[in-house]
Amino acid sequence: MKKKQEDPDIEIIDFTDSPIFKHLTPDEVERISRDRIVSFYNKGTYIYHEGNRIGGCYVLMNGIIKIFKTGIDGKEQIIRFAKPFDLIGFFQY
């Protein structure tokens, strides 16, 4: 039986560790921290599907995920593997 991994303390996540957030002002970092929604996913769970409308910005904080498209033949075509602090999805205006 696997031991459940402890969830990271979401209150101490430092967004400035990320290359995409390191240039933000302290006020901007505080706004992101205040407005964030943290979700935890189990292995094998889809975060979003190709073609879904994305509402917000998805940043991986822990682990590795596979980003793929489904080919014409129904097979997965791996685009890349995301690692912590990678931007994996965002909403464009």
Buried (B, 14 or more C-beta within 10 A) or exposed (E): EEEEEEEEEEEEBEBEEBEEBEEBEEEEBEEBEEEBEEEEEEEEEEBEEEEEEEEEEBBBBEEEBEBBEEEEEEEEEEEEEBEEBBBBBEEEE
